[in-house]
Amino acid sequence: MEAGEVGIWHGRRVCLLDGSTLRLPAESSLSAHYGVPKGKWGVGHWPTLRVVAGFDLWSGAVEAVEEGPYRESEIALALRLVRRILLDAFSWVTATSDCIIYFRYWIISARISWPG
């Protein structure tokens, strides 16, 4: 496989989405905004941020990030990120381009065209 073929699927660039959580410093303003997870022993101590990032499979670069409070699901963040990708477009999307976005078991294919 040639280097130019890496990150291409059926002739389209591929974007991988992955989500995670980040533990933040225990500050009241962060707790109020991001929330604190509850466990079997009650409310935790550390505010937790949820994040989803879009990676360009060809370059491995993080192209876009969406963050939100812990109570917001990864799927909700991923859908918001996909909307932004399709509206703003990644740096590698040209005036007329195909792209594939992969998140868990979902594959979203889009043909993006701009006038002019």
Helices and strands as residue ranges (DSSP letters): G 3-5, E 8-9, E 12-23, H 28-34, E 38-39, E 42-43, E 48-56, E 62-69, H 74-88, E 96-103, E 106-113
